Structure formats: structure tokens, C-alpha cells
Amino acid sequence: MVTSIEPVTSSAKPDATSLLSIRSVAKHFGKNIVLRDISLEIAEGEFLTILGESGSGKTTLLRILAGFEQATSGEVWMAGERLDTQPPYRRRVNTVFQHYALFPHMTVEENVGYGLRIAKVSGAEVESRVTQALARVKMSALAKSIPSKISGGQQQRVALARALVNRPRLLLLDEPLSALDANLRRQMQVELKALQRKVGITFIFVTHDQEEAMVMSDRIALLRSGELEQVASPREIYHRPATAYTAQFIGHTNLLKADIYQGTATCWTLQWPTSLADGTSLFSLRPECIRPAGPPSQANGATVRFWAKLHDRVFHGATQLLRIESDGGLILTVRTATADLREGTLEFEFSAADVVPVRATSFEERA
């Protein structure tokens, strides 16, 4: 199960005044449609993650915002001014790439101040701003070092300082943590979010890692095949996925296809109350929402109890992932605390409130 820092908002649009407005942006490379009608409002000081699998269009969207690609159609506005018509060097936008591209022959402080020197900023101001930027990323002690003598995490901090020293209003980050090992990556996720809160700059972060998005973001924009699948806070997108694709991409889930008749949903031998109209619908049930059943006296009309055979389990440290088969043959995945469970047939339960209706988003899900 993934966790997250508490989000600042759970709505599809930020409550604060928008800094960036993406309006019906599309991008075609010949006959290949990479982005389709992307519209998104991003607030001042927000940490937004663009999440998606390879080929979903997330990096292309980031490059359009940076000015390295031109949209086929649509507009991008920042702080009330048209952004997409301006060249990259005139935008108050900086980018941190997956490969940090530090100059190997320059020291840390020279790398950070390079852009300011090219812009003919005075020597005294360059020194002041570089000192401040390195202090923000906790790299002051290594200012005289060269990139080959510092770690990958430290190089990542230098790349951030180089971007922040230009005082952008918007910082774009294209999978900047992907080259780090797992432990350092988790550490940098927390540090990067803390830094964003401290400096108050709007961050747009691109990743294919759903756990990384959940930990760091105020909101997540999930892209699928060039279209926005859902935009919401980490908590909302996990507990209330809008589509079957979202439910499956963000964490694990059990997709249940149920027939609905007079307020009751039926999937195999499972039944639960629902307010949906009669017909067929698809539901998402997270593995951790299914648990070994308590005493019968605790059951009520909103609790679904059923018997199932335990097939196998996978150890995940504090939790274990179980695969069970209900009396009717329905296979379910269950996440519970690591504990001894006897083999064979056991009674399980879940709350009807945890079964979330989702839209089918492919032919296979509708079949």
C-alpha cells in the first residue's frame, strides 16, 4: 500500500489562483497523436505530478511547457500572459532533467552560477545568489568540489540549485530521481518536497513511478495515451479512482463486475448495497479493504462476509499479500498485517463503502 504526504487540495482544480493554464493542448508527430486536448489549471506554489507509463505523453507535455516543443494546437498561459509563443530563454521556467548534465570541469558553485554569468549578472550578485541556492539544497560545504567527486544525490541537489538560482516561477522536473538507488531515492523524495514547500515555487514533476507520485504530490495528473485519465489529490485518486485504469495503475485493486438490481450489486456470490441504477457496473475494491472476518456480532448490513480458500501469500515485511478464492470461484487479492493464518478455508469481510464504482476504460474491461 502506498502512502503520501497530506495533500493541500483534493479537487480537480486548485483552489488558489492559477499560475499556469494549459488550454486544449494537442501534439501530433505526423500521424502519431501524442497529446489530445489537454486542459489543466495549476496553482501558484503547487506540487503537481504528471504520472503515466512510457509513451503516455508526459515528457512531451513538459517539453511544451519548457519551450523545447511547440504544441500542434492549444495555448499555454502563465500569470495571465501567453507562454507558448515565447522562446525558452524568455520564460521564467527552468527544467531539471533526468541526467543532470553538470559541467565536469567546473566546481559545484561554478555550475550553479553558470547561467547567471552568461546572462551578464554582476559578479557580486552571482556570488550572493549562488551562496543562497547552495544553502537551500544543503550543498554549501561542497561548493569547491567537482561533480565526479560527489554522490548521485549530491549531483541532484546541484542540478536543483542551478535551476533555483535563476528564480523561476515554475520548475519542471523530468524524472530527476530515476538514476538514484532505492534508499537514496526515497530520501530525496522527502527532501525535494520539503524544499518545494520552503521556496514556494510551483513544481511540475514527471514520473512513471506511482509510489513516488503519491509521496510527493499535492495533486496527480494521470496521463493515458495522451489523454488525462484523472486529476486529483493522492488520497482521492487512490481511494476514489474514477476509472478502472486509474484503480489498477495506482496501487493494487480487485476489479469486480457486478449486476445491479433494486439497490443490490451481485458479483459471483458476493452482494452489497449500492445506489446505482439497475444494470451492470464495474467496481474497485482495494486489497487492504478485505480482512479476516471478526465475530459475527460485529457484522451489519453494510458489511459483506464470505468464505474463501487461501491459495498463497507473498511476504512484504509488515504486510502480506494473499490470493484467495471465494466459494463461487472468484479470485481476490487481500493485503493484511503479517500474521499467522491457518491454511484452508477462512471467513473474510469488507465494507460496502469500500467498493467504489469506476468507469470501464477499455474493451477488455467492458467485456
N, C-alpha and C positions, 0 to 999 in steps of 0.2 A: 504494500500500500504506500502511495506517495504522500508526502507531507508538504506543507507550504508555509511561508511567512504570511501572516494575515494580510489579505488584500485591502486596498483602500476603497475599492468600489466593486460592486457585483453587477452593475448594469451593463448593457450592451454599448452605451455611450457614456463617456466620462462626465461626471457632474461639474467639474471645473471648466473654465473657459478653454476651448480647444486651442492648442498651439499649432497643430498640423491637421490639415483637412485633405484627405485623399478622396477624389471625386470621380467615380466611374472610370477608373484607370484600367486599361487593357493593353496587352503587349503581344504582338504577333512576330514570330520569326518565319517569314514566308508563310506557308500554310500551317505551321505549328503555332497553336494558340497557347501561350504560356500563362497569361493572366486574363481573367474575364470579369469585367465590370466590378472592380474592387473599390468599395467606398468605406471609409473608416475615419473616425474623429479621434484624435489623440490629445490628451490634456497636457497642459504645462506641468512639468515635474513628474510625469507618469513613467513607470517602467512597463513597457508593452513588449511582449514576446510574440514574434511571428513564428509559429510552430508548424512543422509539416515534414512529410517524408521527402526523400530525394525526388526531384522533378516536380514538386508541388508549386514552384514559382516564388518561393520565399526570398531567395538571393536576388532574383531579377527585380522584385519589388524594392528591395533595399538599394539596389544599384540605380533604380529610377529616382529614388529619394535623394541619393548622393549626387546624381547628375551624370553618372557613368553610362546610363542608358536613357533613351528617350521613349516615352510611352507612345503606343500607336494611337491611342485616344484617351481622353480624360484629362483631368487637371490635378495639380498638387498646389496647395496654398499653405503658407506658414505665416502666422501672426498677421493675417489679413492681406498678405502680399502673394502674388503668383510666384511660385518657387520653380516650377518645372521649365520655365522659359529662361532661367538664369544659368550661366555656366557654373560648374562646380566650385571654382575658386571664389565666386561671389556669394555663395550660400553659407550661412552660419551653421554649417553642418560638417561634422567630422566623422571619419569611419575608422574603426579598429577591425583589422582583418584577421582571419584565421591564422595566417602566417604573418608575424609581426613586422617583418621587413625592416628591422633595425640596421643601421649602417654599421658594419662590423669594425671599421677603422675609427669610429667615433666613440667617445665616452658616453655614459648614460646621460649626463647633463647636456652634452653636445647634440645627442639625438633628440632630446626633448626640445631644445631651443632652435633646432634647425629651421623649422617653418617660420619662426619669428624673425630670424636673421635674413631669410630670403625675402620676407615682407618689409625689410628695412626698418624694423623696430629698433629703437635706440639700445645701446649696449646695457645701460643701467636697467631699463625696463625688462629686457630679455633675462638678465640675471635674477631680477626680483620675481618674475613670473615663473621661471624655471624652478627656483627655490621653493616657491609656494606649491607648484604642481608636484614636485617630488615629495614634499612633506605630506601632501594629501594621500599619496599612494604608499607612504612609508618606505621610500627609497632614498632618502637624503644621505644615509651613511654610505651608499654605493654610487654616489654621483660621479666619482672619478673612474669607476670600473668600465671595462669594455664588455659588450654583450656576451662574448664567448666565455667570460669568467663568472657569469651569473646564471641562476637556475631558470627553468622554463617559466615558473610562476613569477619570478622577478622580471623576466623579459616582458611578461604580460602586463605587469604594473608599469613598466617603462612605456609600453605602447599606449596605455591609458593616459599616462601623464603627458605624452606627446600630443594626444588628442585634446585633453583638457586645457592645456596651456594656451590654446587658441581661443578659449572662452566661447565654445559653440553653444547655441541654444538647443541643438539636437545632436545627440551622439548615436551613431549607428554601429552596431557590433555584429559582425558576421562570423558566428560560431567561434569566438575568440578563445574558448576553453577546451576545444576538441583535441588539441595536441597534448594536453596535460594528463598525467596519470590519475587514476580514480580518486585517491585520497586528496591530492592537491586540487583536483577539480572541485570536489565538494567544499574544500576550504575557500577557494576563490569565488565560488557561487555566493557564499555568505558575505565575503569581503566586498564583492562587486555591488551587491545590493546595498550594503551599508554605505559604501562610497556614493552611490547614486542618491541616497537619502540625504547625505551630508552636503553634496554640491548642489542638489536641487535641479539638475539638468534632466531634460526628457531623454530617456534611453529607449531605443528600439533594438531589441536583441533577437537575432535569428538563430534558431537551433532546430535539430531534428529530435532532440532528447526531451521526452515528455516530463521526466522527473526534474530535469534542470529548469524547464519552464514553470513547473508547479512551485518550485522552491523560491524562484526569484521574482516572479511577475506580480504586478498589480492586476493586469489583465492579460489574457492569452487570445491571440487571433489565430485560429486553426485553419490552415490552408489545405485544400484538397484539389489536386488537378487544376490549379489556377483560380479556384473559387473559395470564398470564405465559407467554411462549414459552420463555425460558431465563434462568437466573440464574447467572452465573459471572464469573470474572476476565476482563479484556480479552484476555489471552493465550489462555485456554481457549475463550472464546466465539468467537475468531477462528480458531484452529487446530483446534478440535473442536466445531463447531456441532452442536447436537442436531437441528435441523430444516432443511429446505430454505429456509424463510422466513428463519431466522437467518443462514444462509450467504449469502443474497442481500442481506439488509439490512445486514449488517456487511461492508463492502468489496465486492469483485467475486468472482465464482466461476463455475466451469463446472459445471453440474448434469448428471451422467451417469446415464442409466437403463440398468442392466446386468442381463443374465440370468446367474444363478449356477448352475453345475453342477459338482459334485465339486471344490469348492475353487477354482474359476476363475470370475472375473467377466468377462463379454464385453459390450462396448458398441461397436457397429459393428465395426471391425477391431481395436479395442484390447482387450487381455486383461491381467489382473493377478490375482495370488493373493489370496484372501480366506478368512476363517474363517467367513463367514456360511453359513447353510443354503441348500440349493437353492431357487431361486425367482427373483423379480425384486426388485431393490433400487435405491435412489437413492443417488448418491454426490456429494460435493462435492470439486472439485479447484481450488485457488486458482491464478490466472493466473501468479503468480511461481514456482509449483512446476514449471511446464513450462519447459524450457530447450533451447537448441540442443544437439544431441547431441555428446558428447565422442567420443574414439577408441573403436572397438569393443571394445578390450581392457578398458575400464572398465566394460562392461556386465555385469550379473549377473541372476539370476532375479528379483530384486526391482525391476529397472529396466525400464520399458516404453519401447521405442523405436518410432518410427513416422515415416513420411514425410508431409509436408503442404505444401500450396501457400500461400505468403504472399499474402494479398489486399490488406491495407492496414495502416498503422501510424499511431499518434497520439503525438505528442511530448509528454512530461511532464517535461521537464527532465532529471534524472538517469536517468529510466527512459522506456521507450516501451511502448505498448500495441499488441500485434499481433493481427490477426484472421487465423486460418489455417484451412484446410480439409484434413482428412485424406483419405487415398486413398478411404475409403468414403463421403466426403461430410459427415463430422461437422465442424461449425464450432466452433472453440475460441478462447478469448481467452488471450493469453500476455503476461506482463509481463517484460521483460528490461532490462538496462542499455542505455542509449542507445549504440548502436554501429552501424556499417555492416553490414547484412545484404544479401546479394545477393537479387535478385528471383527468383521462380520457386519450385521445389520444394526444400524443405530437410528435413533429418532433425532431429526433436525427441525429447526423452525426459522422463520423470518417474519418481519413485519410487513404488512401490506403497504405501508407508507414508503418502504424502501424499494418497491417495484416501480420503476419510472418509465412511463411511456416515451418511446423515441420514434422518430421518423425512419422508415426504411430508406436507404440511400443507394441501393444497387439492385440489380435484377436478382442476385443470389439471395439478398435479404428479403425480397418480396415473395420469392418462390415458396 
